[in-house]
Amino acid sequence: MPRCNDALAGMPLAMAYVPWQPAFNDTFPLCRALQNGTIFPELCKPFCGRRGGCR
């Protein structure tokens, strides 16, 4: 049974905004992509220790 006092009734649940991204030209080979978790070198951001400093 729907509630009459629901202020959000009938409104959409969510709306996503995804900006257009440029196409990446180079990709990792599949073996390296599996190790890095991405096929795109631009998205490969390895963890470098505490507080962003490599040790």
Secondary structure, 3 states (H helix, E strand, C coil): CCCCCCCCCCCCCCCCCCCCCCCCCCCCCHHHHHHHCCCCHHHCCCCCCHHHCCC
